[in-house]
Amino acid sequence: MDFSHIVSEEKIKKAIKEGEFDNLPGMGKPLELEDLSSVPENLRMAYKMMKNAGMQDDEPALKKEILSIQDLIKSCTGEEREIHEKRLLEKERQLEKLFNKRNSLRSPSSAFYKERIYKKLT
């Protein structure tokens, strides 16, 4: 073992003795593991790091959900249609927040496509 390993082990042991790891959120509960089988094995660590840093998000899932709600609206009438239209509006707002968070629609290169994107999603 090298010096940094020994020092870090000592710090961890000291923190355990002082009770710094007691009553942590989620203590005693099973870990929530996400399915990364669709991500190639050599890219999983990078994917995880980007997702934890807020760089990777669930944009594709949100887009799929918007499209499925739009299909539901086409086949529904009356009260059900109103419910799905409210859900659609909520999902579109979430997608817009996502775009605003990334500033992806404010750059000059994407301003040209902004109107086309909105037309496709609505």
Phi and psi in degrees as a GROMACS rama.xvg file:
@    title "Ramachandran Plot"
@    xaxis  label "Phi"
@    yaxis  label "Psi"
@TYPE xy
-88.3493  173.01  ASP-2
-60.2167  -42.5804  PHE-3
-64.9738  -34.6214  SER-4
-63.4197  -45.6764  HIS-5
-64.3989  -44.2822  ILE-6
-63.8204  -45.0433  VAL-7
-66.1212  -38.4325  SER-8
-62.4815  -41.7882  GLU-9
-63.4742  -40.6768  GLU-10
-65.1429  -39.7418  LYS-11
-65.2397  -44.8874  ILE-12
-61.7886  -40.3927  LYS-13
-64.4123  -42.6142  LYS-14
-64.7915  -36.9029  ALA-15
-65.3739  -44.5615  ILE-16
-62.4701  -36.9913  LYS-17
-81.1995  -4.77517  GLU-18
79.5337  21.7322  GLY-19
-70.4877  -17.8316  GLU-20
-98.464  2.79454  PHE-21
-79.7622  147.568  ASP-22
57.948  38.89  ASN-23
-78.9012  152.007  LEU-24
-60.0764  132.967  PRO-25
83.1572  6.17735  GLY-26
-63.853  131.168  MET-27
84.5036  -1.90118  GLY-28
-103.102  151.911  LYS-29
-68.4964  149.636  PRO-30
-69.2598  144.058  LEU-31
-91.725  101.829  GLU-32
-91.3165  136.256  LEU-33
-98.6749  151.395  GLU-34
-81.8479  111.797  ASP-35
-109.385  22.9872  LEU-36
-67.0464  -21.6072  SER-37
-83.0819  -11.926  SER-38
-94.884  130.771  VAL-39
-56.1132  144.675  PRO-40
-57.0127  -39.0704  GLU-41
-74.7133  -9.59882  ASN-42
-108.467  -2.01732  LEU-43
-63.5682  -42.2786  ARG-44
-64.7904  -43.6247  MET-45
-64.0814  -41.5818  ALA-46
-59.9344  -46.246  TYR-47
-61.8875  -44.1929  LYS-48
-64.0158  -42.462  MET-49
-65.9272  -39.9738  MET-50
-66.3256  -42.8874  LYS-51
-65.7424  -28.6553  ASN-52
-85.6776  -3.29147  ALA-53
84.3166  10.822  GLY-54
-85.6269  -31.9947  MET-55
-105.812  135.016  GLN-56
-136.162  -173.052  ASP-57
-99.1123  39.3157  ASP-58
-59.3953  -46.7955  GLU-59
-59.0726  -40.3674  PRO-60
-65.2273  -38.3691  ALA-61
-66.2033  -41.3014  LEU-62
-63.8377  -41.5855  LYS-63
-62.5322  -40.3688  LYS-64
-65.0852  -39.4576  GLU-65
-62.3167  -44.3077  ILE-66
-64.5179  -39.4508  LEU-67
-69.2549  -35.7852  SER-68
-66.1766  -38.862  ILE-69
-61.8716  -40.0299  GLN-70
-64.1111  -39.2117  ASP-71
-63.2599  -40.4438  LEU-72
-62.0872  -38.1186  ILE-73
-62.9204  -32.0699  LYS-74
-98.0418  -4.3249  SER-75
-105.195  161.328  CYS-76
-139.125  161.805  THR-77
68.3644  -134.275  GLY-78
-65.4586  -39.0827  GLU-79
-60.84  -40.3548  GLU-80
-61.5734  -43.1426  ARG-81
-62.4963  -40.9908  GLU-82
-60.7624  -46.1467  ILE-83
-69.4459  -33.1023  HIS-84
-66.4951  -36.8877  GLU-85
-65.2849  -41.7794  LYS-86
-62.7552  -41.1131  ARG-87
-62.2864  -44.5241  LEU-88
-61.0092  -40.7113  LEU-89
-63.6028  -44.4748  GLU-90
-66.6011  -37.7015  LYS-91
-65.2968  -36.8988  GLU-92
-64.7758  -40.2569  ARG-93
-61.8153  -41.8686  GLN-94
-66.1351  -39.7413  LEU-95
-64.745  -39.7981  GLU-96
-61.2069  -39.5553  LYS-97
-62.5054  -46.1443  LEU-98
-62.7511  -41.8483  PHE-99
-66.7454  -36.7382  ASN-100
-60.6119  -39.3127  LYS-101
-89.1212  -6.63159  ARG-102
56.1414  29.7425  ASN-103
-74.745  -21.048  SER-104
-100.748  3.56774  LEU-105
-100.468  -14.2301  ARG-106
-73.3281  148.546  SER-107
-59.4791  -33.5853  PRO-108
-69.4567  -29.1281  SER-109
-100.471  -8.05356  SER-110
-60.2794  -32.7533  ALA-111
-62.5268  -35.48  PHE-112
-92.8368  -5.95423  TYR-113
-55.6713  -49.1086  LYS-114
-64.339  -38.691  GLU-115
-65.108  -39.3363  ARG-116
-64.0703  -46.2467  ILE-117
-62.8038  -39.6059  TYR-118
-64.465  -39.1961  LYS-119
-67.2969  -35.8447  LYS-120
-84.091  -12.3959  LEU-121
